[in-house]
Amino acid sequence: MINSRTAAGALSAAVICVMTGCAVEVPAPPPPRVVVAAPVVAPAPAPVVSVYIDPPLVQPAPIAVGWAPPPMLVEVPPPSPFPGAFWTGGYWAWHGEWVWSAGRWSAPPQPGYGWVQPYYEHRDDAVIFIGGHWSPPGVVFVPPPPNLQLTIVAASPGVVPGPRPIGPPGIFVPPPPGSRPGLIVPAPLGTPPAVVTSAPPVTNIGMRIQGNTTNTTTINNTRVINNVTNVENVTVIAPASATASGHAFQSEVPAQAHLAAALPPVVHAAAPVPASAHPIPAYVAGRAAAPLPPPQLVHAGPAVPAHPPAAPEPRPMAAIAAAPPAPAPLPVHPVPEPRANAEATTPPHPAEHAQPAAPKPPVAVATDEARLRAEQQQHAALVAKAAHDKAVAAQAAAHRPTDKERQEAERRRRAEEEGEKSGTR
């Protein structure tokens, strides 16, 4: 009953207003809504232990770790110091806790040896880990068999366990810098962990690595002689529901560790430079781990958005037409400076008296990231030089004459001296 009376009253008021010619005031449209992309907020990284690790010369035995490795760190490799060098390290390794195995250029221990990337696998709510190592010629990496039973290794005293791996079972690499701890990124076998360094941080599962392979097959007399798989690059894919920015991501990245690590990162979480240039031995289950240096702070810079911010929504044409015109800016007149001489009240003509301002010298600002990168390159160069000097010393020791050879050389020298003396007589 009340609704009928209200509607009738409103209708009567409208009819009377139309008959009398009164103006109906239309409410102004609401102001346009501007959509601004949320910035990528990277969590503050915890202090980490950064060391150089002396890799083994054969594939080590796998171990089972109870929690996932942390998100990746940023470590830009310097130029290769000599031909044939391998970029080793630059990943998370187990040493009673997850420690950062700092990258460095290394020479193969023997001719023909190759570098094998670390192995991470999510299995039975744990991480099966095999550290990076050297591989003799013709030796192929063998993944742990599915029926292998491993006991989770004990952490060092005082180490606080992290979150268990979050993601599907199988081979993976750690997430990009600034990601949610515990997340894992499924990847093909042999993928360098550095391929995610330039990817945006993730806060949910969904990012994956897709391998781009090229198969080369040689056939001789209908018999397959050789089948080689060349992996030149990989594709990092993440849906919008997985990234911290809420934008989907897809990018091709080099499959070589040193090239992938050199790409500009989204989150600048610089890896600390190890306090000592001397490497520690690789971890072996059942043996006492080598003492570790104290943890170091991770210098995290501002996050760079992987996608441009969303443009503001367009305003309706009716709202634009109804909006009042913007007032024209008022002219700004320069105020002349007070002069001591009253006769010089007329400002000089700009064409006659204007002088260009002298350019200011550029100010060099040394950021923390540049300083850390320089320290990383300096340490890597020192380590590479030490490895080169060690190889030269080993080669010299291999060609060092024996006692018998030295005695024979001394005898020949004396015989030559005696022959010269008898000739002069």
C-alpha positions as MATLAB code, in Angstrom:
seq = 'MINSRTAAGALSAAVICVMTGCAVEVPAPPPPRVVVAAPVVAPAPAPVVSVYIDPPLVQPAPIAVGWAPPPMLVEVPPPSPFPGAFWTGGYWAWHGEWVWSAGRWSAPPQPGYGWVQPYYEHRDDAVIFIGGHWSPPGVVFVPPPPNLQLTIVAASPGVVPGPRPIGPPGIFVPPPPGSRPGLIVPAPLGTPPAVVTSAPPVTNIGMRIQGNTTNTTTINNTRVINNVTNVENVTVIAPASATASGHAFQSEVPAQAHLAAALPPVVHAAAPVPASAHPIPAYVAGRAAAPLPPPQLVHAGPAVPAHPPAAPEPRPMAAIAAAPPAPAPLPVHPVPEPRANAEATTPPHPAEHAQPAAPKPPVAVATDEARLRAEQQQHAALVAKAAHDKAVAAQAAAHRPTDKERQEAERRRRAEEEGEKSGTR';
ca = [
       0.000    0.000    0.000;
       2.840    2.361    0.873;
       4.695    1.489   -2.335;
       1.628    2.257   -4.475;
       1.132    5.659   -2.852;
       4.827    6.515   -3.223;
       4.878    5.544   -6.880;
       1.637    7.508   -7.563;
       3.041   10.578   -5.842;
       6.257   10.421   -7.841;
       4.287   10.011  -11.099;
       2.053   12.991  -10.261;
       5.058   15.168   -9.489;
       6.663   14.228  -12.802;
       3.461   15.034  -14.781;
       3.069   18.406  -13.087;
       6.724   19.240  -13.711;
       6.406   18.440  -17.418;
       3.199   20.479  -17.799;
       4.683   23.531  -16.051;
       7.973   23.329  -17.952;
      10.250   22.995  -14.951;
      13.810   21.721  -15.479;
      14.810   18.302  -14.282;
      18.287   18.215  -12.746;
      20.249   15.159  -13.875;
      22.740   13.971  -11.278;
      26.373   14.256  -12.324;
      28.070   10.990  -13.310;
      30.467    9.471  -10.785;
      34.152   10.318  -11.213;
      36.102    7.904  -13.417;
      37.787    5.000  -11.652;
      41.510    4.760  -12.262;
      43.004    1.272  -12.104;
      46.612    1.255  -10.937;
      48.654   -1.931  -11.018;
      49.770   -3.038   -7.577;
      53.554   -2.844   -7.184;
      55.555   -6.028   -6.800;
      56.429   -6.163   -3.103;
      59.275   -8.573   -2.501;
      59.586  -10.037    0.995;
      62.710   -9.155    2.922;
      65.195  -11.990    2.281;
      66.722  -13.680    5.297;
      70.508  -13.723    5.802;
      72.207  -16.537    3.901;
      75.486  -18.423    4.048;
      77.505  -17.858    0.868;
      80.492  -20.104    0.106;
      82.491  -21.515   -2.780;
      82.132  -25.301   -3.036;
      84.747  -27.628   -4.509;
      82.597  -29.882   -6.736;
      83.251  -33.628   -6.911;
      84.677  -35.273  -10.036;
      81.884  -37.865  -10.289;
      78.131  -37.866   -9.722;
      77.551  -37.792   -5.948;
      74.972  -39.884   -4.167;
      71.505  -38.314   -3.777;
      70.259  -37.040   -0.438;
      66.764  -36.244    0.883;
      66.160  -32.823    2.433;
      63.077  -32.010    4.498;
      62.335  -28.560    3.081;
      62.558  -26.651   -0.176;
      65.490  -24.432   -1.197;
      64.927  -20.661   -0.896;
      64.148  -18.424   -3.896;
      67.020  -17.732   -6.246;
      69.483  -14.878   -5.788;
      71.009  -12.555   -8.369;
      74.649  -13.143   -9.296;
      75.879  -11.596  -12.554;
      78.854  -13.512  -14.004;
      81.915  -11.552  -15.135;
      83.394  -12.226  -18.592;
      85.024  -15.610  -19.027;
      88.723  -15.322  -18.063;
      89.960  -17.969  -20.518;
      88.561  -20.232  -23.269;
      86.946  -23.459  -22.135;
      85.961  -22.158  -18.695;
      82.684  -23.307  -17.112;
      80.427  -21.135  -14.941;
      79.975  -23.330  -11.883;
      77.894  -22.547   -8.839;
      75.174  -19.928   -8.635;
      72.598  -22.189   -6.975;
      71.392  -23.490   -3.603;
      73.321  -26.484   -2.233;
      72.846  -28.524    0.921;
      75.524  -28.324    3.599;
      73.638  -28.986    6.828;
      71.328  -26.210    5.615;
      70.621  -24.589    2.269;
      73.698  -22.472    1.478;
      74.374  -20.346   -1.568;
      77.029  -21.988   -3.747;
      78.597  -18.871   -5.241;
      79.276  -18.886   -8.959;
      82.757  -18.751  -10.441;
      84.572  -19.559  -13.667;
      86.399  -22.878  -13.388;
      88.616  -24.948  -15.638;
      87.718  -28.620  -16.116;
      89.786  -30.899  -13.854;
      90.842  -32.937  -16.904;
      90.406  -32.550  -20.669;
      86.954  -33.572  -21.871;
      85.197  -33.150  -18.538;
      81.854  -31.326  -18.529;
      79.766  -29.538  -15.914;
      76.489  -31.068  -14.676;
      73.828  -28.788  -13.192;
      72.353  -29.523   -9.731;
      69.353  -31.800   -9.463;
      66.196  -31.035   -7.451;
      63.208  -33.385   -7.307;
      59.999  -33.137   -5.287;
      59.291  -36.651   -4.041;
      57.225  -37.819   -1.047;
      56.977  -34.315    0.444;
      60.781  -33.977    0.455;
      63.525  -32.750   -1.884;
      65.894  -35.200   -3.549;
      69.081  -33.248   -4.176;
      72.280  -33.935   -6.138;
      74.844  -31.142   -6.198;
      76.555  -29.788   -9.269;
      79.592  -31.827  -10.263;
      82.085  -32.632  -13.006;
      81.391  -35.476  -15.378;
      84.040  -37.556  -17.205;
      83.809  -37.855  -20.990;
      81.008  -40.128  -22.155;
      79.362  -40.413  -18.730;
      75.622  -39.599  -18.662;
      73.770  -38.312  -15.601;
      71.585  -40.974  -13.973;
      68.529  -39.677  -12.038;
      67.663  -41.441   -8.772;
      65.378  -44.426   -9.452;
      61.743  -44.094   -8.336;
      61.992  -46.999   -5.879;
      64.994  -45.526   -4.073;
      64.366  -45.181   -0.335;
      66.231  -42.332    1.354;
      66.238  -41.033    4.914;
      65.954  -37.287    5.371;
      69.333  -35.877    6.364;
      69.624  -34.061    9.666;
      70.139  -30.323    9.680;
      72.996  -28.647   11.491;
      72.349  -27.621   15.115;
      70.432  -24.378   15.423;
      69.127  -24.372   11.835;
      65.422  -23.557   11.596;
      63.680  -25.713    8.947;
      61.874  -23.930    6.134;
      58.593  -24.783    4.395;
      58.198  -28.070    2.598;
      58.137  -28.019   -1.218;
      54.920  -26.514   -2.601;
      54.144  -27.742   -6.091;
      53.675  -30.870   -8.196;
      56.042  -33.838   -7.796;
      58.965  -34.164  -10.173;
      62.120  -32.300  -11.192;
      62.136  -28.585  -10.400;
      64.269  -25.486   -9.881;
      63.892  -22.900   -7.090;
      61.506  -19.971   -7.720;
      62.583  -16.501   -8.947;
      64.067  -13.942   -6.539;
      61.514  -12.403   -4.192;
      59.079  -15.323   -4.448;
      57.147  -17.012   -1.672;
      59.449  -19.459    0.155;
      58.639  -23.098   -0.414;
      57.347  -22.747   -3.978;
      59.001  -24.843   -6.675;
      59.072  -24.456  -10.463;
      58.791  -27.694  -12.514;
      61.577  -27.915  -15.098;
      63.156  -30.437  -17.490;
      66.179  -32.478  -16.462;
      69.422  -30.501  -16.614;
      67.821  -27.037  -16.441;
      70.159  -24.472  -14.821;
      68.447  -22.816  -11.819;
      69.567  -19.412  -13.132;
      66.904  -19.467  -15.883;
      64.340  -18.026  -13.421;
      66.539  -15.133  -12.256;
      64.936  -12.707  -14.735;
      61.363  -13.928  -14.111;
      58.885  -12.109  -11.860;
      58.344  -13.375   -8.317;
      55.555  -15.850   -7.722;
      53.232  -16.262   -4.757;
      51.325  -19.321   -5.918;
      51.972  -22.509   -7.871;
      51.710  -22.392  -11.651;
      55.082  -21.251  -13.022;
      56.874  -23.878  -15.104;
      59.886  -24.255  -17.399;
      59.328  -25.613  -20.883;
      62.354  -26.960  -22.757;
      62.870  -26.089  -26.409;
      64.878  -28.956  -27.915;
      66.283  -29.701  -31.343;
      66.969  -33.335  -32.146;
      69.806  -34.183  -34.552;
      69.841  -37.758  -35.846;
      72.560  -39.281  -38.043;
      71.541  -42.330  -40.080;
      74.026  -44.579  -41.903;
      72.803  -47.610  -43.876;
      69.358  -47.385  -42.193;
      71.003  -47.675  -38.794;
      70.859  -44.847  -36.273;
      74.403  -43.897  -35.303;
      73.932  -40.803  -33.199;
      71.001  -38.941  -31.647;
      71.920  -35.635  -29.987;
      69.496  -33.297  -28.239;
      70.535  -29.634  -28.323;
      68.832  -27.354  -25.797;
      69.526  -23.752  -26.799;
      66.846  -21.974  -24.744;
      63.904  -22.618  -22.460;
      60.573  -20.850  -21.981;
      59.473  -19.605  -18.568;
      55.660  -19.593  -18.338;
      53.483  -18.354  -15.472;
      49.723  -17.634  -15.367;
      48.359  -14.462  -13.811;
      47.229  -16.413  -10.747;
      50.827  -17.371   -9.933;
      52.735  -14.081  -10.177;
      52.885  -11.458   -7.436;
      51.935   -8.728   -9.918;
      48.811  -10.564  -11.139;
      50.008  -10.550  -14.763;
      50.711  -13.589  -16.919;
      54.346  -14.047  -17.937;
      56.115  -15.879  -20.760;
      59.690  -15.399  -21.918;
      62.435  -17.351  -23.663;
      65.663  -17.604  -21.672;
      69.071  -19.020  -22.674;
      69.673  -22.515  -21.371;
      73.292  -21.668  -20.481;
      73.671  -20.705  -16.829;
      76.049  -17.772  -17.351;
      73.839  -16.225  -20.053;
      70.634  -16.661  -18.034;
      72.215  -15.217  -14.888;
      73.321  -12.105  -16.811;
      69.748  -11.094  -17.739;
      68.261   -8.136  -15.822;
      66.224   -9.381  -12.849;
      62.798   -8.221  -11.729;
      63.746   -8.331   -8.025;
      67.334   -7.333   -7.239;
      68.213   -9.794   -4.453;
      71.997   -9.751   -4.826;
      73.872  -12.829   -3.629;
      76.460  -12.014   -0.944;
      80.098  -12.419   -1.901;
      81.714  -15.256    0.094;
      83.915  -14.059    2.904;
      86.655  -16.483    1.844;
      87.873  -17.346   -1.648;
      88.877  -20.864   -0.512;
      86.216  -23.455   -1.426;
      84.814  -25.974    1.021;
      84.369  -29.664    0.144;
      80.978  -30.808   -1.097;
      78.558  -32.287    1.406;
      78.570  -36.073    1.799;
      75.832  -37.827    3.755;
      77.137  -39.539    6.902;
      80.213  -37.319    7.167;
      80.727  -34.276    9.319;
      80.036  -31.108    7.376;
      82.770  -28.499    7.050;
      82.383  -25.430    9.268;
      80.455  -22.616    7.636;
      80.981  -18.870    7.866;
      78.330  -16.694    9.518;
      75.284  -15.700    7.454;
      75.383  -12.502    5.433;
      72.671  -10.013    4.616;
      71.069  -10.042    1.174;
      70.893   -6.578   -0.343;
      67.503   -6.374   -2.041;
      66.789   -3.471   -4.368;
      63.476   -2.158   -5.654;
      61.292   -4.479   -7.680;
      60.960   -3.729  -11.386;
      57.474   -4.455  -12.771;
      57.512   -7.156  -15.412;
      54.522   -5.530  -17.143;
      53.542   -1.854  -17.559;
      50.763   -0.601  -15.236;
      47.221   -0.860  -16.493;
      45.918    2.201  -18.339;
      43.006    4.128  -16.737;
      39.531    3.156  -17.852;
      38.122    5.368  -20.634;
      35.527    7.921  -19.563;
      32.081    7.837  -21.193;
      31.447   10.453  -23.850;
      28.439   11.797  -21.908;
      30.565   12.384  -18.831;
      33.232   14.119  -20.928;
      30.621   16.403  -22.570;
      28.984   17.260  -19.250;
      32.272   17.958  -17.492;
      33.126   21.667  -17.252;
      36.144   22.796  -19.234;
      39.391   22.895  -17.344;
      40.478   26.418  -16.446;
      43.340   27.786  -18.491;
      46.591   28.094  -16.575;
      47.414   31.587  -15.430;
      50.465   33.198  -17.054;
      53.509   33.236  -14.859;
      55.649   36.359  -15.046;
      59.188   36.269  -13.714;
      59.805   38.630  -10.829;
      62.967   40.689  -11.381;
      65.533   40.500   -8.651;
      66.073   43.720   -6.644;
      68.998   45.787   -7.878;
      71.177   48.069   -5.810;
      71.250   50.661   -8.620;
      67.874   52.339   -9.095;
      68.653   53.183  -12.726;
      68.808   49.519  -13.712;
      65.068   48.934  -13.187;
      64.486   47.929  -16.828;
      65.209   44.235  -17.316;
      67.849   43.604  -19.946;
      66.887   42.090  -23.292;
      67.307   38.327  -23.120;
      68.939   38.146  -26.536;
      71.674   40.550  -25.491;
      72.511   39.573  -21.957;
      71.391   35.945  -21.604;
      74.259   33.553  -21.052;
      73.903   29.802  -21.121;
      74.342   28.152  -17.768;
      77.464   26.098  -17.392;
      76.677   22.390  -17.428;
      77.062   20.709  -14.091;
      79.425   17.770  -13.956;
      77.649   14.441  -13.605;
      77.592   13.006  -10.120;
      78.577    9.375   -9.943;
      76.315    7.514   -7.566;
      77.656    4.144   -6.492;
      74.693    1.982   -5.601;
      74.851   -1.104   -3.427;
      74.046   -3.278   -6.407;
      76.947   -1.910   -8.465;
      79.299   -2.289   -5.514;
      78.233   -5.880   -4.893;
      78.507   -6.700   -8.587;
      82.045   -5.315   -8.657;
      82.955   -7.358   -5.581;
      81.472  -10.485   -7.146;
      83.452   -9.969  -10.331;
      86.656   -9.272   -8.388;
      86.252  -12.405   -6.267;
      85.409  -14.507   -9.310;
      88.517  -13.217  -11.090;
      90.682  -14.015   -8.051;
      89.235  -17.511   -7.781;
      89.709  -18.113  -11.509;
      93.334  -16.911  -11.306;
      93.972  -19.169   -8.303;
      92.548  -22.149  -10.203;
      94.686  -21.283  -13.232;
      97.843  -20.957  -11.105;
      97.032  -24.264   -9.427;
      96.698  -25.980  -12.797;
     100.004  -24.471  -13.988;
     101.729  -25.582  -10.791;
     100.338  -29.108  -11.167;
     101.539  -29.234  -14.753;
     104.989  -28.037  -13.706;
     105.095  -30.626  -10.920;
     104.190  -33.355  -13.395;
     107.232  -32.439  -15.551;
     109.607  -31.969  -12.613;
     112.798  -34.066  -13.148;
     113.547  -36.953  -10.819;
     116.739  -37.354   -8.767;
     118.154  -39.773  -11.326;
     117.502  -37.329  -14.139;
     119.145  -34.488  -12.204;
     122.248  -36.656  -11.510;
     122.482  -37.591  -15.171;
     122.232  -33.942  -16.203;
     124.942  -32.979  -13.693;
     127.218  -35.734  -15.013;
     126.789  -34.526  -18.593;
     127.504  -30.943  -17.557;
     130.749  -31.942  -15.831;
     131.819  -34.027  -18.802;
     131.266  -31.046  -21.096;
     133.288  -28.793  -18.792;
     136.181  -31.278  -18.694;
     136.110  -31.592  -22.469;
     136.287  -27.833  -22.854;
     139.263  -27.628  -20.444;
     141.215  -30.376  -22.258;
     140.564  -28.648  -25.582;
     141.958  -25.383  -24.344;
     145.128  -27.107  -23.130;
];
